[in-house]
Amino acid sequence: MKSILIGLGVGLVIIIGGFIALLGMADANAPAPEEVRVEVTDALLD
């Protein structure tokens, strides 16, 4: 039973760690809000 709990704990840590890493990467690659707004207004005007 203890090994199952340890396995679940390790799994959760890996999943949460991966999620945080993905968020960090997405944050670093995200364009500035101003750039997004310009692209959206350009798309709407077309």
DRENBAGU-253097 format. One line per 10 residues: for each residue x, y, z of N, C-alpha, C, O, CB. Coordinates in Angstrom, 1 decimal. Glycine has a CB too. Example, Ala and Ser with C-alpha at 12.3 -4.5 7.8 and 13.67 -1.06 7.14 Angstrom:
13.2/-5.7/7.8/12.3/-4.5/7.8/13.2/-3.3/7.8/14.2/-3.3/8.5/11.3/-4.5/9.0  12.8/-2.2/7.1/13.7/-1.1/7.1/12.9/0.0/7.9/13.4/1.1/8.0/14.1/-0.6/5.7
This chain:
0.8/-1.2/0.0/0.0/0.0/0.0/0.9/1.3/0.0/0.6/2.2/-0.7/-0.9/0.0/1.2  1.9/1.2/0.8/2.8/2.4/0.9/3.5/2.7/-0.4/3.6/3.9/-0.8/3.9/2.2/2.0  3.9/1.7/-1.1/4.5/1.9/-2.4/3.6/2.5/-3.4/4.0/3.3/-4.3/5.1/0.5/-3.0  2.3/2.1/-3.4/1.3/2.7/-4.3/1.2/4.2/-4.0/1.2/5.0/-4.9/-0.1/2.0/-4.1  1.1/4.6/-2.7/1.0/6.0/-2.4/2.3/6.8/-2.8/2.2/7.9/-3.3/0.8/6.2/-0.9  3.4/6.2/-2.6/4.7/6.8/-3.1/4.7/7.0/-4.6/5.0/8.0/-5.1/5.9/5.9/-2.7  4.2/6.0/-5.3/4.1/6.0/-6.8/3.2/7.1/-7.2/3.5/7.9/-8.1/3.6/4.7/-7.3  2.0/7.3/-6.6/1.1/8.3/-6.9/1.7/9.7/-6.6/1.5/10.6/-7.4/-0.2/8.2/-6.1  2.4/9.8/-5.5/3.0/11.1/-5.1/4.1/11.5/-6.2/4.1/12.6/-6.6/3.7/11.0/-3.7  4.9/10.5/-6.6/5.9/10.8/-7.6/5.2/11.2/-8.9/5.7/12.1/-9.6/6.8/9.6/-7.8
4.2/10.5/-9.3/3.5/10.8/-10.5/2.9/12.2/-10.5/3.0/12.9/-11.5/2.3/9.8/-10.7  2.3/12.6/-9.4/1.7/13.9/-9.2/2.8/15.0/-9.4/2.6/16.0/-10.0/1.0/14.1/-7.9  3.9/14.8/-8.7/5.0/15.7/-8.8/5.5/15.9/-10.2/5.8/17.0/-10.7/6.2/15.3/-7.9  5.7/14.8/-10.9/6.1/14.8/-12.3/5.1/15.6/-13.2/5.5/16.4/-14.0/6.4/13.4/-12.9  3.8/15.3/-13.0/2.8/15.9/-13.8/2.7/17.4/-13.5/2.7/18.2/-14.4/1.4/15.3/-13.5  2.8/17.8/-12.2/2.7/19.2/-11.9/4.0/19.9/-12.3/3.9/21.0/-12.8/2.6/19.4/-10.3  5.1/19.3/-12.2/6.4/19.8/-12.7/6.3/20.1/-14.2/6.8/21.1/-14.7/7.5/18.9/-12.3  5.8/19.1/-14.9/5.7/19.2/-16.4/4.8/20.4/-16.8/5.0/21.1/-17.7/5.2/17.9/-17.0  3.7/20.5/-16.0/2.7/21.5/-16.3/3.3/22.9/-16.1/3.1/23.8/-16.9/1.4/21.3/-15.4  4.0/23.1/-14.9/4.7/24.3/-14.6/5.7/24.6/-15.7/5.9/25.8/-16.2/5.4/24.3/-13.2
6.5/23.6/-16.2/7.5/23.8/-17.2/6.8/24.3/-18.5/7.3/25.2/-19.2/8.3/22.5/-17.5  5.7/23.7/-18.9/5.0/24.1/-20.1/4.5/25.5/-20.0/4.6/26.3/-20.9/3.8/23.1/-20.3  3.9/25.8/-18.8/3.4/27.2/-18.6/4.6/28.2/-18.7/4.4/29.3/-19.3/2.8/27.4/-17.2  5.7/27.9/-18.1/6.9/28.7/-18.2/7.3/28.9/-19.6/7.7/30.1/-20.1/8.0/28.2/-17.4  7.4/27.8/-20.4/7.8/27.9/-21.8/6.8/28.7/-22.6/7.2/29.6/-23.5/7.9/26.5/-22.4  5.5/28.5/-22.4/4.4/29.3/-23.1/4.5/30.7/-22.8/4.4/31.6/-23.7/3.0/28.7/-22.8  4.8/31.0/-21.5/5.0/32.4/-21.1/6.1/33.1/-21.8/6.0/34.3/-22.2/5.1/32.5/-19.6  7.2/32.4/-21.9/8.4/33.0/-22.5/8.2/33.2/-24.0/8.8/34.2/-24.5/9.7/32.0/-22.3  7.5/32.4/-24.6/7.3/32.5/-26.1/6.0/33.3/-26.5/5.8/33.6/-27.6/7.1/31.1/-26.7  5.2/33.7/-25.5/4.0/34.4/-25.8/4.3/35.8/-26.3/5.2/36.5/-25.7/3.1/34.5/-24.5
3.7/36.3/-27.3/3.9/37.7/-27.8/3.3/38.7/-26.8/2.5/38.3/-26.0/3.3/37.9/-29.2  3.8/39.9/-26.8/3.2/40.9/-25.9/1.8/41.1/-26.2/1.3/41.0/-27.4/4.0/42.2/-26.1  1.0/41.5/-25.2/-0.5/41.7/-25.4/-0.8/42.7/-26.6/-1.7/42.6/-27.3/-1.1/42.2/-24.2  0.1/43.7/-26.7/-0.1/44.7/-27.8/0.0/44.1/-29.1/-0.8/44.3/-30.0/1.0/45.9/-27.7  0.9/43.2/-29.3/1.1/42.5/-30.6/-0.1/41.6/-30.9/-0.6/41.6/-32.0/2.4/41.6/-30.6  -0.7/41.0/-29.9/-1.9/40.1/-30.1/-3.0/41.0/-30.5/-3.8/40.7/-31.4/-2.2/39.4/-28.8  -3.2/42.2/-29.9/-4.3/43.1/-30.2/-4.2/43.6/-31.6/-5.2/43.6/-32.3/-4.3/44.3/-29.2  -3.0/43.9/-32.1/-2.8/44.4/-33.5/-3.2/43.3/-34.4/-3.9/43.5/-35.4/-1.3/44.8/-33.7  -2.8/42.0/-34.1/-3.1/40.9/-35.0/-4.7/40.7/-35.0/-5.2/40.4/-36.1/-2.4/39.6/-34.6  -5.3/40.8/-33.9/-6.8/40.5/-33.8/-7.5/41.6/-34.6/-8.4/41.3/-35.4/-7.2/40.5/-32.3
-7.1/42.9/-34.4/-7.8/44.0/-35.1/-7.6/43.9/-36.6/-8.5/44.1/-37.4/-7.3/45.4/-34.6  -6.4/43.5/-37.0/-6.1/43.3/-38.5/-7.0/42.2/-39.0/-7.5/42.4/-40.1/-4.6/42.9/-38.7  -7.1/41.1/-38.3/-8.0/40.0/-38.7/-9.4/40.4/-38.9/-10.1/40.1/-39.8/-7.8/38.8/-37.8  -9.9/41.2/-37.9/-11.3/41.7/-37.9/-11.5/42.7/-39.1/-12.6/42.6/-39.7/-11.6/42.4/-36.6  -10.5/43.5/-39.4/-10.7/44.5/-40.5/-10.7/43.8/-41.8/-11.4/44.3/-42.8/-9.5/45.5/-40.4  -10.0/42.7/-42.0/-10.0/42.0/-43.2/-11.4/41.4/-43.4/-11.7/40.7/-44.4/-8.9/40.8/-43.2
